[in-house]
């Protein structure tokens, strides 16, 4: 017969471990947010005047990255006559410019997604820490 300690005696230990796990998640999310912001800011990208919002702002957060991606979509459409990079002829002189703008737009969307993931991890870390705190109080 297994003589394990009752759950009530183990709850504070388990709760402490769960709180620590939540705090690690929060710290990792904050570190990721800071890293993304630092890297975006280092690129010195400014949201274009044609942006639906945040025109003239430095790209350094998810909203400004999204706004600049919208500007790039407009620029790509006007450069290519509404054609996508894949639709342009291989010898089209604007193909390289459309490629670069499309790549930058995708990179900005990747930043937006990374911010979202960091926010999700931070929120999950808060919930995890609260669950651990509740276990400690049993």
C-alpha positions in Angstrom: 0.0 0.0 0.0 1.3 3.4 -1.0 1.6 5.8 2.0 1.7 9.2 0.2 1.1 12.4 2.1 -2.4 13.6 1.8 -3.1 16.3 -0.8 -3.7 18.9 1.9 -0.1 18.5 3.1 1.3 18.6 -0.4 -0.8 21.5 -1.6 1.5 24.3 -0.3 4.5 22.7 -2.0 2.7 22.1 -5.3 1.2 25.6 -5.0 4.7 27.1 -4.6 6.0 25.2 -7.6 3.0 26.4 -9.7 3.4 30.0 -8.6 7.0 29.9 -9.6 6.1 28.4 -12.9 3.7 31.2 -13.5 6.3 33.8 -12.5 8.8 32.3 -15.0 6.1 32.5 -17.7 5.5 36.2 -16.9 9.2 37.0 -16.8 9.7 35.3 -20.2 6.8 37.1 -21.8 8.1 40.5 -20.5 11.6 39.7 -21.8 10.2 38.7 -25.2 8.1 41.9 -25.4 11.2 44.0 -24.5 13.3 42.2 -27.1 10.8 42.6 -29.9 10.4 46.3 -29.0 14.1 46.9 -28.9 14.7 45.2 -32.2 11.8 47.0 -34.0 12.9 50.4 -32.6 16.5 49.7 -33.8 15.3 49.5 -37.4 14.1 53.2 -37.2 11.0 52.4 -39.2 8.5 55.2 -39.2 4.8 54.6 -39.9 4.0 56.1 -43.3 1.7 59.1 -43.7 -0.9 57.0 -45.5 -1.4 54.9 -42.4 -5.0 54.7 -41.1 -3.6 55.4 -37.6 -0.3 56.3 -35.9 1.1 58.0 -39.0 4.6 59.4 -38.2 5.1 57.1 -35.1 8.2 55.0 -34.7 7.4 51.3 -35.2 8.0 50.0 -31.7 4.8 48.1 -30.6 2.2 45.9 -32.1 -0.1 48.7 -33.2 2.5 50.7 -35.0 3.9 47.5 -36.7 0.3 46.7 -37.9 -0.2 50.3 -39.1 3.0 50.2 -41.1 2.1 46.8 -42.6 -1.2 48.4 -43.8 0.8 51.2 -45.5 3.1 48.6 -47.2 0.0 46.8 -48.5 -1.2 50.1 -50.1 2.3 50.7 -51.5 2.6 47.2 -52.9 -0.8 47.5 -54.6 0.0 50.9 -56.2 3.5 49.8 -57.3 2.3 46.6 -58.9 -1.1 47.7 -60.2 -2.8 45.4 -57.7 -0.8 42.3 -58.6 0.9 40.2 -56.0 4.6 39.4 -56.2 3.8 35.9 -57.5 1.6 37.4 -60.3 4.4 39.7 -61.6 6.5 38.6 -64.6 10.0 37.4 -63.8 11.5 40.2 -65.8 9.2 42.9 -64.4 11.4 45.8 -63.2 9.3 46.4 -60.1 9.4 42.7 -59.0 12.4 43.2 -56.7 10.8 46.2 -55.0 7.5 44.4 -54.5 9.4 41.4 -53.1 11.2 43.6 -50.6 8.0 45.4 -49.5 6.2 42.1 -49.2 9.0 40.6 -47.1 9.0 43.6 -44.8 5.2 43.4 -44.5 5.4 39.8 -43.5 8.2 40.6 -41.0 6.0 43.3 -39.4 3.1 40.8 -39.2 5.5 38.3 -37.5 6.3 41.0 -34.9 2.6 41.6 -34.3 2.1 37.8 -33.8 5.1 37.7 -31.5 3.6 40.5 -29.4 0.3 38.5 -29.3 2.1 35.4 -28.2 4.0 37.3 -25.5 0.7 38.7 -24.2 -0.8 35.2 -24.2 2.1 33.7 -22.3 1.9 36.6 -19.7 -1.8 36.1 -19.3 -1.3 32.3 -18.9 1.5 33.0 -16.4 -0.9 35.2 -14.3 -3.6 32.5 -14.3 -1.0 29.8 -13.4 0.4 31.9 -10.6 -3.1 32.5 -9.2 -3.9 28.8 -9.3 -0.7 28.1 -7.4 -1.5 30.8 -4.9 -5.0 29.2 -4.4 -3.3 25.8 -3.9 -1.0 27.3 -1.3 -4.0 28.5 0.7 -5.6 25.0 1.0 
